[in-house]
Amino acid sequence: MARTDPQVNIRMPAELKERLEQARKLSNRSLNGEIVNRLALSLDADDVADEAPLPKRELPPGAEIDHGVQVWAERLLKPSNRGELETLLATIRAMLKSAS
């Protein structure tokens, strides 16, 4: 992002700003970068709602997943959601690193 990009000033509830602050720390982004990334992911999701998902892989014997995990997995497997998947993985890595 360049300094020549347009600026947009917005108001948001303090609780939402705090959630964004926490998320940006986990993803090692600026607050602006976190907001821009999340807006882009949201708009990208709208663009790819009708894309076919990648082929599913079989679970190991005895493994079970709940419905919520299944929904997220199907969403993340869409080819154009790679950025969202990479962000999720980076967040999980940061969480694991801070937990150890």
Backbone as CSV, one residue per row, in Angstrom:
resi,resn,N_x,N_y,N_z,CA_x,CA_y,CA_z,C_x,C_y,C_z
1,MET,0.837,-1.157,0.000,0.000,0.000,0.000,0.896,1.239,0.000
2,ALA,0.549,2.193,-0.815,1.366,3.401,-0.940,0.701,4.575,-0.238
3,ARG,1.521,5.529,0.116,0.988,6.743,0.765,0.084,7.524,-0.172
4,THR,0.153,7.219,-1.460,-0.702,7.911,-2.423,-2.090,7.289,-2.507
5,ASP,-2.294,6.120,-1.869,-3.623,5.512,-1.851,-4.585,6.430,-1.098
6,PRO,-5.860,6.441,-1.495,-6.817,7.319,-0.817,-6.971,6.947,0.659
7,GLN,-7.225,7.939,1.474,-7.482,7.723,2.893,-8.988,7.761,3.128
8,VAL,-9.437,6.927,4.068,-10.841,6.889,4.459,-10.893,6.928,5.978
9,ASN,-11.594,7.892,6.516,-11.766,7.972,7.962,-13.111,7.363,8.325
10,ILE,-13.107,6.471,9.301,-14.350,5.818,9.712,-14.479,5.868,11.230
11,ARG,-15.708,5.735,11.685,-15.969,5.581,13.110,-16.352,4.134,13.329
12,MET,-15.934,3.591,14.481,-16.301,2.222,14.813,-16.429,2.108,16.326
13,PRO,-17.209,1.148,16.788,-17.325,0.945,18.230,-15.958,0.593,18.834
14,ALA,-15.726,1.053,20.056,-14.451,0.811,20.732,-14.152,-0.683,20.841
15,GLU,-15.180,-1.489,21.084,-14.987,-2.943,21.206,-14.464,-3.541,19.898
16,LEU,-14.989,-3.085,18.774,-14.527,-3.576,17.479,-13.079,-3.163,17.235
17,LYS,-12.749,-1.936,17.576,-11.364,-1.474,17.413,-10.415,-2.323,18.259
18,GLU,-10.828,-2.657,19.482,-9.984,-3.488,20.338,-9.798,-4.883,19.735
19,ARG,-10.856,-5.440,19.174,-10.740,-6.751,18.519,-9.780,-6.686,17.342
20,LEU,-9.865,-5.604,16.571,-8.952,-5.436,15.441,-7.514,-5.263,15.920
21,GLU,-7.320,-4.537,17.017,-5.978,-4.369,17.585,-5.390,-5.725,17.980
22,GLN,-6.194,-6.555,18.611,-5.723,-7.886,19.011,-5.386,-8.727,17.785
23,ALA,-6.236,-8.670,16.767,-6.012,-9.448,15.544,-4.757,-8.982,14.823
24,ARG,-4.540,-7.690,14.761,-3.362,-7.179,14.048,-2.079,-7.579,14.746
25,LYS,-2.107,-7.676,16.063,-0.918,-8.124,16.791,-0.601,-9.577,16.442
26,LEU,-1.646,-10.401,16.363,-1.441,-11.819,16.025,-0.919,-11.998,14.601
27,SER,-1.343,-11.123,13.705,-0.929,-11.267,12.308,0.281,-10.407,11.963
28,ASN,0.825,-9.708,12.962,1.996,-8.835,12.747,1.766,-7.812,11.646
29,ARG,0.592,-7.166,11.690,0.258,-6.116,10.731,0.012,-4.812,11.486
30,SER,-0.012,-3.729,10.738,-0.486,-2.466,11.299,-2.011,-2.564,11.400
31,LEU,-2.610,-1.665,12.155,-4.074,-1.653,12.241,-4.667,-1.415,10.856
32,ASN,-4.110,-0.484,10.108,-4.580,-0.223,8.758,-4.459,-1.480,7.895
33,GLY,-3.323,-2.157,7.967,-3.119,-3.370,7.182,-4.110,-4.461,7.532
34,GLU,-4.424,-4.600,8.818,-5.400,-5.609,9.253,-6.783,-5.298,8.696
35,ILE,-7.188,-4.035,8.788,-8.506,-3.643,8.283,-8.585,-3.844,6.772
36,VAL,-7.570,-3.410,6.044,-7.562,-3.568,4.584,-7.597,-5.048,4.208
37,ASN,-6.804,-5.875,4.895,-6.784,-7.312,4.610,-8.154,-7.944,4.845
38,ARG,-8.766,-7.603,5.960,-10.069,-8.190,6.277,-11.158,-7.728,5.307
39,LEU,-11.126,-6.471,4.916,-12.099,-5.996,3.929,-11.900,-6.697,2.588
40,ALA,-10.641,-6.847,2.175,-10.353,-7.526,0.905,-10.828,-8.976,0.943
41,LEU,-10.579,-9.670,2.060,-11.016,-11.060,2.183,-12.532,-11.165,2.116
42,SER,-13.210,-10.234,2.762,-14.668,-10.242,2.744,-15.207,-10.035,1.330
43,LEU,-14.645,-9.081,0.620,-15.087,-8.828,-0.750,-14.706,-9.974,-1.680
44,ASP,-13.528,-10.559,-1.474,-13.121,-11.714,-2.281,-14.084,-12.878,-2.066
45,ALA,-14.509,-13.075,-0.832,-15.445,-14.161,-0.536,-16.752,-13.974,-1.300
46,ASP,-17.196,-12.727,-1.413,-18.400,-12.451,-2.196,-18.189,-12.812,-3.666
47,ASP,-16.994,-12.539,-4.182,-16.699,-12.789,-5.597,-16.635,-14.269,-5.936
48,VAL,-16.266,-15.097,-4.967,-16.017,-16.513,-5.272,-17.076,-17.446,-4.703
49,ALA,-18.185,-16.902,-4.286,-19.210,-17.732,-3.648,-19.669,-18.894,-4.532
50,ASP,-19.599,-18.730,-5.835,-20.101,-19.777,-6.742,-19.014,-20.683,-7.303
51,GLU,-17.749,-20.466,-6.906,-16.674,-21.315,-7.417,-16.770,-22.727,-6.840
52,ALA,-16.349,-23.680,-7.629,-16.314,-25.056,-7.157,-15.144,-25.239,-6.192
53,PRO,-15.363,-25.965,-5.091,-14.259,-26.193,-4.152,-13.246,-27.177,-4.723
54,LEU,-12.056,-27.184,-4.157,-11.050,-28.173,-4.521,-11.530,-29.556,-4.093
55,PRO,-10.986,-30.615,-4.681,-11.395,-31.954,-4.279,-11.138,-32.181,-2.783
56,LYS,-12.071,-32.883,-2.153,-11.939,-33.176,-0.726,-11.043,-34.389,-0.525
57,ARG,-10.327,-34.388,0.588,-9.505,-35.536,0.957,-10.216,-36.324,2.042
58,GLU,-9.974,-37.595,2.059,-10.574,-38.453,3.078,-9.906,-38.201,4.425
59,LEU,-10.697,-38.257,5.489,-10.154,-38.137,6.844,-9.512,-39.454,7.255
60,PRO,-8.543,-39.378,8.166,-7.971,-40.626,8.683,-9.055,-41.450,9.385
61,PRO,-8.900,-42.758,9.434,-9.899,-43.604,10.094,-10.148,-43.145,11.535
62,GLY,-11.422,-43.037,11.901,-11.791,-42.658,13.263,-11.860,-41.158,13.502
63,ALA,-11.385,-40.355,12.556,-11.403,-38.903,12.739,-12.801,-38.366,12.453
64,GLU,-13.220,-37.393,13.247,-14.517,-36.757,13.053,-14.340,-35.247,13.118
65,ILE,-15.137,-34.525,12.337,-15.133,-33.063,12.426,-16.566,-32.587,12.602
66,ASP,-16.719,-31.494,13.338,-18.069,-30.985,13.538,-18.497,-30.128,12.347
67,HIS,-19.755,-29.756,12.341,-20.325,-29.034,11.200,-19.630,-27.684,10.970
68,GLY,-19.343,-26.948,12.035,-18.689,-25.645,11.896,-17.346,-25.755,11.221
69,VAL,-16.572,-26.746,11.600,-15.261,-26.967,10.980,-15.444,-27.333,9.508
70,GLN,-16.434,-28.135,9.224,-16.707,-28.547,7.842,-17.029,-27.337,6.973
71,VAL,-17.864,-26.440,7.475,-18.233,-25.247,6.711,-16.999,-24.395,6.425
72,TRP,-16.162,-24.155,7.457,-14.949,-23.356,7.256,-13.987,-24.040,6.294
73,ALA,-13.848,-25.350,6.420,-12.942,-26.082,5.534,-13.382,-25.957,4.083
74,GLU,-14.661,-26.101,3.831,-15.162,-25.986,2.462,-14.927,-24.583,1.912
75,ARG,-15.110,-23.589,2.742,-14.881,-22.213,2.310,-13.409,-21.978,1.997
76,LEU,-12.529,-22.448,2.862,-11.101,-22.213,2.679,-10.513,-22.996,1.517
77,LEU,-11.161,-24.085,1.128,-10.640,-24.898,0.027,-10.915,-24.297,-1.347
78,LYS,-11.720,-23.249,-1.403,-11.951,-22.615,-2.697,-10.641,-21.974,-3.148
79,PRO,-10.260,-22.169,-4.396,-8.952,-21.699,-4.874,-8.672,-20.226,-4.596
80,SER,-9.652,-19.379,-4.735,-9.385,-17.954,-4.565,-9.352,-17.517,-3.103
81,ASN,-9.545,-18.437,-2.179,-9.461,-18.111,-0.752,-8.095,-18.454,-0.174
82,ARG,-7.115,-18.646,-1.033,-5.785,-19.008,-0.552,-5.227,-17.970,0.421
83,GLY,-5.453,-16.699,0.136,-4.974,-15.645,1.030,-5.572,-15.764,2.413
84,GLU,-6.864,-16.056,2.473,-7.521,-16.230,3.769,-6.956,-17.433,4.509
85,LEU,-6.706,-18.523,3.793,-6.124,-19.709,4.411,-4.727,-19.412,4.937
86,GLU,-3.936,-18.695,4.156,-2.591,-18.345,4.603,-2.631,-17.442,5.836
87,THR,-3.586,-16.520,5.877,-3.747,-15.653,7.047,-4.133,-16.478,8.265
88,LEU,-5.052,-17.405,8.086,-5.464,-18.276,9.188,-4.285,-19.086,9.708
89,LEU,-3.510,-19.658,8.807,-2.344,-20.444,9.225,-1.319,-19.578,9.948
90,ALA,-1.107,-18.356,9.464,-0.175,-17.449,10.134,-0.673,-17.106,11.533
91,THR,-1.959,-16.913,11.679,-2.538,-16.620,12.993,-2.373,-17.802,13.941
92,ILE,-2.614,-19.007,13.437,-2.451,-20.199,14.272,-0.981,-20.351,14.695
93,ARG,-0.063,-20.120,13.756,1.363,-20.206,14.103,1.720,-19.195,15.189
94,ALA,1.213,-17.974,15.068,1.494,-16.928,16.067,0.907,-17.308,17.416
95,MET,-0.266,-17.881,17.420,-0.894,-18.303,18.669,-0.090,-19.420,19.328
96,LEU,0.356,-20.366,18.519,1.146,-21.477,19.055,2.487,-20.972,19.592
97,LYS,3.090,-20.020,18.885,4.364,-19.463,19.310,4.217,-18.733,20.633
98,SER,3.141,-17.949,20.772,2.958,-17.189,22.017,2.551,-18.102,23.169
99,ALA,1.987,-19.257,22.883,1.576,-20.193,23.936,2.746,-20.986,24.491
100,SER,3.838,-21.044,23.729,4.981,-21.852,24.193,6.013,-21.047,24.918
